[in-house]
Amino acid sequence: MRIMSRRDFVKVTGTGLALTTIPGFMQKTLAGMAGGSQPHELYFQRFGVDPETIRKVMAEALAHGGDYCDIFFQNTLSNSIRVEDNIVNSASTEVELGVGIRVLKGDQTGYSFTEDLSLNSMKAAARTAANIASGSKRVPPTELKAIDLTNHYQTNLSYEDVGVQNVVSMLKSVNDAIFQQDSRVVKAGLRYSDSENYILIANSLGEFATDYQPMIRLISFCTAEQNGSRESNYFDYAARDDFNFLTPERLERMPREVVARTLKLFEAQPSPAGELPVVLKAGGAGILLHEAIGHGMEADFNRIGTSIYSEKLNKKVAADFVNIVDNGTNPHIRGTINVDDEGIPSQETFLVEDGILRTYLHDRISAKHYGLEPTGNGRRQSFKHNPMPRMRNTYMLNGPHTFDEIVSNVKYGIIADQFTNGQVNIGPGDFTFYVKSGALIENGKVTAPIKDVNIIGNGPKVLEEVTMVANDLELSEGGWTCGKNGQMVPVSQGMPSCLVSSITVGGRG
């Protein structure tokens, strides 16, 4: 059996296609075998290890004591293709393989990784991680027992079996359809990516878990010109699913949606400015909830006292009808995971219940600090990184109002619809967000589209000033990637439409 010990990355440009030679054992995929139905022995074969090998590595990690250790194996195969100016101008394939070894001793963490999965290399990495501990040698578990998991992203097709030509054909078809929507379209582009992530996690508690994590994303871009003025916009899909996620219906909708979003900007007027009521539109506005509020509820920020929520557990933080969850079990949603990167099964975690802050998002370290069970939020970018509390799918639940009721209660304000980027100071929750498009509300009616909106405020204060929540919850269907301490992980978010009584709005009107 051959072991791949380094990243194999091939990138070509123009109309060429990327191909990677993969060792025989890595050509077998485990599509449809995630969660509780997975054949665990195939994961051990994939990484060229067995329980006894893991036990030997763990013995090195516990050689100086340590309260706990875990070993995280990862193999990721990913592809990306870009279409721009009516041609495939880049394609790439990447293969990543390695193991990360962590030792915990009190509040200290020792971590090391290697891309060489030979026993000697893994034992050397384990000795490095063990250096934080100083005490009597601990004996590793005599056997490993599989953790029972539920599969939240059943698939039937591996991306390795799709074929590059089929993907390229699909992309060219969507690209052509974008231009066919309207004569004002002058430029279009598409970015396609897929990945298959295989993980095996074992720990000193005698537990192990395995998972197959698929991901697909398709982003479309459009630029249109009218009377010498140009506008651009985008629309995307993302899911933990196989290639069949891109149904004919979704592929037909994408060109219509991206062009409609772009052309709408020609009709939009500059946003008014000042302290205004703001209706956060269902779906994409959940990014504000994620950034300005969700990060402050991650337990590591609260454990060290830097989050504004560190003294607010079991206290009122919002109106009675406000409920916020972080859920890792939504079927096929981008941020969903069957198991976190510490071997904790995924779950739905209520952060705010009936307006009261009930808990934080915990990994093993923070859960031990608070005397609680982990919530399945220990996540990492790859085997090269330490896990820490991270969000999955964070969203507000439905409220008692309707969208029309909310709008009718606004005399003069705006609707914030398509968010693109922003900045957040996680500790106090201060934020600035750019809103690509929205609408003006006058005397309880939506009167005109607006664009180029900046909203400025404080996340916890905004949460307190949510005065109405609609019953139209939407989860974002696009792809979001969350950054924290230099690590990126896939997430999603959403919300029903809700009314915030006052936010600072910056516009050109």
C-alpha positions in Angstrom: 0.0 0.0 0.0 1.3 3.4 -1.0 0.9 6.4 1.3 0.7 9.9 -0.2 3.0 12.0 2.0 2.6 15.5 0.4 0.0 17.6 -1.3 -0.4 16.9 -5.0 -1.6 20.1 -6.8 -2.0 20.5 -10.5 -3.2 23.7 -12.1 -3.7 24.5 -15.8 -5.1 27.4 -17.6 -7.0 28.0 -20.9 -9.2 25.2 -22.0 -7.0 22.5 -20.5 -8.1 20.1 -17.8 -6.4 19.2 -14.6 -5.6 15.5 -13.8 -4.0 14.0 -10.8 -2.6 10.6 -10.4 -4.0 9.1 -7.1 -2.8 5.9 -5.4 -5.1 2.9 -5.9 -6.4 2.8 -2.4 -7.6 6.5 -2.7 -9.6 5.8 -5.9 -12.3 4.1 -3.8 -14.9 6.5 -2.6 -17.3 6.2 0.2 -20.2 8.3 -1.2 -23.4 7.4 0.5 -21.6 5.9 3.4 -21.4 8.8 5.9 -22.8 8.7 9.4 -23.9 5.5 11.0 -23.9 3.4 7.9 -20.2 3.8 7.2 -17.8 0.8 6.8 -15.2 1.9 9.3 -12.6 -0.6 8.1 -12.4 1.2 4.7 -11.4 4.4 6.5 -8.6 2.6 8.3 -7.5 1.2 5.0 -7.7 4.6 3.4 -5.2 6.1 5.9 -3.0 2.9 6.0 -3.5 2.5 9.8 -5.2 0.1 12.2 -6.3 0.4 15.8 -3.0 -1.0 17.0 -1.0 1.6 15.0 -3.2 4.3 16.5 -2.6 2.9 20.0 1.1 3.1 19.5 0.9 6.7 18.3 -1.3 7.5 21.3 1.2 5.9 23.7 3.8 8.4 22.4 1.4 11.3 22.8 0.7 10.3 26.5 4.3 9.5 27.3 4.6 12.5 29.6 1.1 12.4 31.0 -1.6 14.6 29.6 -5.3 14.7 30.4 -6.5 13.8 26.9 -5.3 13.3 23.4 -6.9 12.8 20.0 -5.7 11.9 16.5 -7.3 13.5 13.5 -6.8 11.9 10.0 -7.9 13.7 6.9 -7.9 13.1 3.2 -9.5 15.7 0.9 -9.9 15.6 -2.8 -11.1 18.8 -4.4 -11.7 20.2 -7.9 -12.4 23.7 -9.2 -13.2 25.1 -12.7 -13.6 28.7 -13.7 -15.4 29.9 -16.8 -14.8 33.5 -17.8 -15.0 35.4 -21.1 -16.8 32.3 -22.6 -13.9 29.9 -22.0 -12.7 27.6 -19.3 -9.8 29.8 -18.2 -8.6 27.7 -15.2 -9.0 24.3 -13.7 -7.3 22.7 -10.7 -7.3 19.5 -8.6 -6.0 19.2 -5.1 -5.3 16.3 -2.9 -4.5 16.7 0.8 -3.6 14.0 3.2 -2.3 14.1 6.8 -2.8 13.7 10.5 -3.0 16.1 13.4 -2.2 15.0 17.0 -3.4 17.0 20.0 -2.6 16.6 23.7 -4.4 18.6 26.4 -3.0 19.2 29.9 -5.1 21.6 32.0 -5.5 24.7 29.9 -2.5 23.9 27.8 -2.6 22.4 24.3 0.1 20.6 22.5 -0.4 20.2 18.7 1.6 18.7 15.8 0.8 17.4 12.4 2.5 15.4 9.6 1.7 14.6 6.0 3.7 11.4 6.3 1.5 8.7 7.7 4.3 6.2 8.4 4.4 5.0 12.0 7.7 6.6 12.8 6.6 10.0 11.5 3.3 9.9 13.4 5.1 8.9 16.6 7.6 11.8 16.1 4.6 14.2 15.7 3.0 12.7 18.9 6.2 13.3 20.9 6.1 17.0 19.8 2.5 17.4 21.0 3.4 15.6 24.2 6.0 18.2 25.2 3.4 20.3 27.0 2.9 17.6 29.7 5.2 16.7 32.5 4.1 13.7 34.6 3.6 10.0 34.8 3.1 8.1 31.5 -0.5 7.3 30.8 -1.6 4.1 29.1 -3.6 4.4 25.9 -7.0 2.7 25.6 -6.9 -1.0 24.9 -9.6 -0.8 22.2 -11.5 1.7 20.2 -15.2 1.8 20.0 -17.1 3.5 17.1 -19.3 6.5 17.9 -22.8 6.1 16.5 -23.7 8.9 14.1 -26.7 10.0 12.0 -26.1 10.8 8.4 -27.4 14.2 7.4 -26.1 14.3 3.9 -26.8 11.0 2.2 -25.3 10.9 -1.3 -25.1 8.3 -4.1 -22.5 9.6 -6.5 -18.8 10.4 -6.1 -17.4 13.5 -7.7 -14.6 11.3 -9.0 -17.2 9.5 -11.1 -18.8 12.6 -12.6 -16.2 13.4 -15.2 -14.6 16.8 -16.0 -16.2 17.0 -19.4 -19.7 16.7 -17.9 -18.9 19.6 -15.5 -17.5 21.8 -18.3 -20.5 21.1 -20.5 -22.8 22.1 -17.7 -20.9 25.3 -17.0 -20.9 26.4 -20.7 -24.6 25.8 -20.9 -25.3 28.0 -17.9 -22.8 30.6 -19.2 -24.6 30.8 -22.5 -28.0 31.0 -20.8 -26.9 34.1 -18.8 -26.1 36.0 -22.0 -29.5 34.8 -23.5 -31.5 36.4 -20.7 -31.0 40.0 -21.8 -29.2 42.0 -24.5 -27.7 44.3 -21.8 -25.5 41.5 -20.4 -21.9 42.2 -21.4 -20.0 39.8 -19.2 -20.6 36.5 -17.4 -18.6 34.1 -15.3 -18.9 30.9 -13.3 -16.9 29.3 -10.6 -17.5 25.6 -9.8 -15.9 23.7 -7.0 -16.5 20.3 -5.3 -14.7 18.4 -2.6 -14.8 15.0 -0.8 -13.5 15.1 2.7 -12.7 11.8 4.6 -11.9 12.0 8.3 -11.1 9.5 11.0 -10.9 10.7 14.6 -9.7 8.6 17.6 -9.2 9.7 21.2 -7.8 8.6 24.5 -11.3 7.9 25.8 -11.3 4.9 23.6 -13.7 6.4 20.9 -13.4 6.8 17.2 -15.6 8.3 14.5 -15.4 8.4 10.7 -17.1 10.5 8.1 -17.4 11.3 4.4 -18.2 15.0 3.9 -19.1 16.1 0.3 -19.4 19.7 -0.8 -20.4 21.4 -4.0 -20.6 25.1 -4.9 -21.5 27.0 -8.1 -21.2 30.8 -8.3 -22.5 32.8 -11.2 -21.5 36.4 -12.0 -23.1 38.9 -14.3 -22.2 42.4 -15.6 -24.8 44.4 -17.6 -24.6 47.8 -19.3 -27.3 50.4 -19.8 -26.9 53.9 -21.1 -23.2 53.9 -20.4 -23.6 52.7 -16.8 -22.5 49.2 -15.6 -23.8 47.1 -12.8 -22.6 43.7 -11.5 -24.0 41.0 -9.2 -23.8 37.4 -8.4 -25.9 34.4 -7.4 -24.7 31.0 -6.0 -25.6 27.6 -4.7 -23.8 25.5 -2.1 -24.6 22.2 -0.4 -23.3 19.1 1.2 -24.5 16.9 -1.6 -23.4 15.1 -4.8 -23.4 16.4 -8.3 -27.1 15.6 -8.7 -27.8 18.6 -6.4 -27.5 20.7 -9.6 -30.9 19.7 -11.0 -32.2 21.1 -14.3 -34.5 23.3 -12.3 -31.6 24.9 -10.3 -29.5 25.3 -13.4 -32.4 27.0 -15.3 -33.1 29.3 -12.3 -29.5 30.5 -11.9 -29.2 32.5 -15.1 -32.6 34.1 -14.5 -31.7 35.0 -10.9 -28.3 36.5 -11.5 -29.4 38.6 -14.4 -32.5 39.8 -12.6 -30.4 40.8 -9.5 -28.1 42.7 -11.8 -30.7 44.5 -13.9 -32.6 45.5 -10.7 -29.6 47.7 -9.7 -30.3 50.0 -12.8 -33.7 50.9 -11.2 -32.3 51.3 -7.7 -31.8 54.7 -6.1 -29.3 55.7 -3.5 -30.2 54.8 0.1 -31.4 57.4 2.6 -29.1 58.0 5.5 -29.6 58.4 9.3 -31.0 56.4 12.2 -33.8 54.4 10.5 -35.9 51.3 11.1 -34.4 48.5 9.2 -36.2 45.3 8.0 -33.7 42.5 7.6 -35.0 40.4 4.8 -35.4 36.6 5.2 -32.4 34.5 4.2 -29.2 36.3 3.3 -29.5 38.9 6.1 -28.6 36.0 8.4 -24.9 37.0 7.7 -25.4 39.9 10.1 -26.7 37.5 12.8 -23.7 35.2 12.2 -21.1 37.9 12.3 -22.4 40.5 14.8 -24.0 38.1 17.2 -23.1 34.4 16.6 -19.3 34.9 17.1 -19.9 36.5 20.4 -21.7 33.3 21.5 -18.7 31.1 20.8 -17.5 29.8 24.2 -13.8 30.6 23.8 -14.4 34.3 23.6 -16.6 34.1 26.7 -14.2 31.8 28.6 -11.5 34.6 28.4 -14.1 37.4 29.0 -13.7 39.2 25.7 -17.2 38.7 24.5 -20.0 41.1 25.5 -22.1 37.9 26.3 -19.6 36.6 28.9 -21.8 37.8 31.7 -25.2 37.3 30.1 -25.9 33.5 30.5 -29.5 32.9 31.5 -30.3 36.6 31.1 -32.6 38.4 28.8 -30.9 39.5 25.6 -33.9 39.9 23.2 -37.7 39.9 23.0 -39.7 36.9 24.1 -40.4 35.8 20.5 -36.7 35.7 19.5 -35.1 32.3 19.3 -31.6 31.6 17.8 -30.1 28.2 17.2 -26.8 26.8 15.8 -27.7 23.6 14.1 -25.4 21.0 12.5 -28.2 18.7 11.5 -30.0 20.5 8.6 -30.1 18.0 5.7 -27.5 18.9 3.0 -26.9 22.5 4.2 -23.4 23.8 3.7 -22.6 24.1 7.5 -24.0 20.7 8.4 -21.7 18.1 9.9 -22.4 14.5 11.1 -19.6 14.8 13.6 -17.4 17.7 14.6 -13.6 17.6 14.4 -13.3 16.3 18.0 -15.5 13.3 17.5 -18.7 14.8 19.0 -21.9 14.0 17.1 -23.7 17.0 15.6 -26.8 18.5 17.2 -29.1 21.5 17.3 -28.0 23.9 20.0 -30.4 26.6 21.3 -28.4 29.8 22.0 -31.3 32.1 22.6 -34.6 30.7 23.8 -37.6 33.0 24.3 -35.2 35.9 24.4 -32.9 34.4 27.1 -29.3 33.4 26.4 -29.2 29.7 27.3 -25.7 28.5 26.3 -22.6 29.1 24.3 -21.1 27.1 21.4 -18.6 24.6 23.0 -15.7 22.5 22.0 -14.2 20.0 24.5 -11.9 22.6 26.2 -14.6 25.2 26.9 -17.2 22.5 27.9 -14.8 21.2 30.5 -14.3 24.8 31.8 -18.0 25.3 32.2 -18.7 21.8 33.4 -20.9 21.0 30.5 -21.1 18.6 27.6 -19.6 19.7 24.2 -22.2 21.0 21.7 -20.5 19.5 18.6 -18.9 22.9 17.6 -15.2 21.9 17.8 -14.1 22.6 14.2 -10.9 23.1 12.3 -9.8 24.0 8.8 -7.7 20.9 8.3 -5.4 18.4 10.1 -2.9 21.3 10.2 -5.0 23.2 12.7 -6.3 23.0 16.2 -10.1 22.7 16.7 -11.9 25.5 18.4 -15.6 26.6 18.9 -17.1 27.5 15.5 -20.6 27.9 14.2 -22.3 25.5 11.8 -25.7 26.7 10.5 -26.8 29.7 12.7 -30.2 31.2 12.3 -33.2 32.8 14.0 -36.4 30.8 14.2 -39.8 31.9 12.9 -41.7 34.6 14.9 -45.4 35.5 15.3 -45.6 38.1 12.6 -45.8 38.3 8.8 -43.6 40.2 6.4 -46.5 42.4 5.3 -47.3 43.2 9.0 -43.7 44.2 9.5 -43.6 46.5 6.5 -47.0 48.1 7.4 -45.5 49.1 10.8 -42.7 51.1 9.2 -43.4 54.8 8.4 -40.0 55.5 6.8 -37.2 53.0 6.7 -35.4 50.5 4.5 -35.3 46.8 3.7 -31.8 45.3 3.8 -31.7 42.3 1.4 -28.5 41.2 -0.3 -25.5 41.5 2.1 -22.0 41.2 0.6 -19.3 42.1 3.1 -18.6 43.7 6.4 -16.4 44.2 9.4 -17.1 43.1 13.0 -15.3 43.7 16.3 -16.2 40.4 17.9 -15.7 41.4 21.5 -18.3 44.3 21.8 -20.1 43.2 18.6 -19.7 46.5 16.7 -20.2 46.0 13.0 -20.3 47.7 9.6 -22.0 45.9 6.7 -22.3 46.7 3.0 -25.8 45.9 1.6 -25.8 45.4 -2.2 -29.5 45.9 -2.6 -32.7 46.5 -0.7 -35.8 48.7 -0.8 -37.3 51.9 0.6 -40.4 51.7 2.8 -42.6 54.8 3.0 -45.9 54.9 5.0 -46.0 51.2 5.4 -45.4 50.3 1.7 -42.4 49.2 -0.3 -41.9 52.0 -2.8 -38.5 51.7 -4.6 -35.4 49.6 -4.8 -32.2 51.0 -3.3 -28.5 50.1 -3.5 -25.1 50.9 -2.0 -26.2 50.8 1.6 -24.0 50.8 4.7 -25.4 49.8 8.0 -23.5 50.5 11.2 -24.3 49.3 14.7 -23.8 46.9 17.6 -24.9 43.3 17.4 -26.2 42.8 21.0 -28.0 46.2 20.8 -29.6 45.3 17.5 -30.7 42.0 19.0 -32.4 43.9 21.8 -34.1 46.2 19.3 -35.7 43.4 17.2 -39.4 44.4 17.6 -41.0 42.0 15.1 -40.1 38.6 13.7 -41.9 37.1 10.7 -42.8 33.5 9.9 -40.9 33.3 6.7 -37.6 31.7 7.8 -35.1 31.0 4.9 -31.7 29.4 5.1 -29.1 30.8 2.7 -28.8 28.6 -0.3 -25.4 30.0 -1.2 -21.9 29.3 0.1 -20.4 31.1 3.1 -17.0 30.5 4.6 -16.3 31.8 8.1 -12.8 33.0 9.1 -11.5 32.9 12.7 -8.0 33.0 14.0 -6.7 32.4 10.5 -8.9 29.3 9.9 -11.7 29.0 7.4 -14.6 26.6 7.7 -17.9 26.2 5.6 -21.0 27.6 7.3 -24.5 28.7 6.6 -27.0 31.0 8.2 -30.5 32.3 7.8 -33.3 34.1 9.4 -36.9 35.2 9.0 -37.6 38.8 8.1 -37.4 40.9 11.2 -37.7 44.6 12.1 -35.0 46.4 14.0 -36.4 49.6 15.4 -33.2 51.6 14.7 -29.9 51.1 12.9 -27.5 53.7 11.6 -27.8 53.7 7.8 -25.2 55.3 5.6 -26.2 56.1 2.0 -25.8 58.7 -0.7 -29.3 59.9 -0.6 
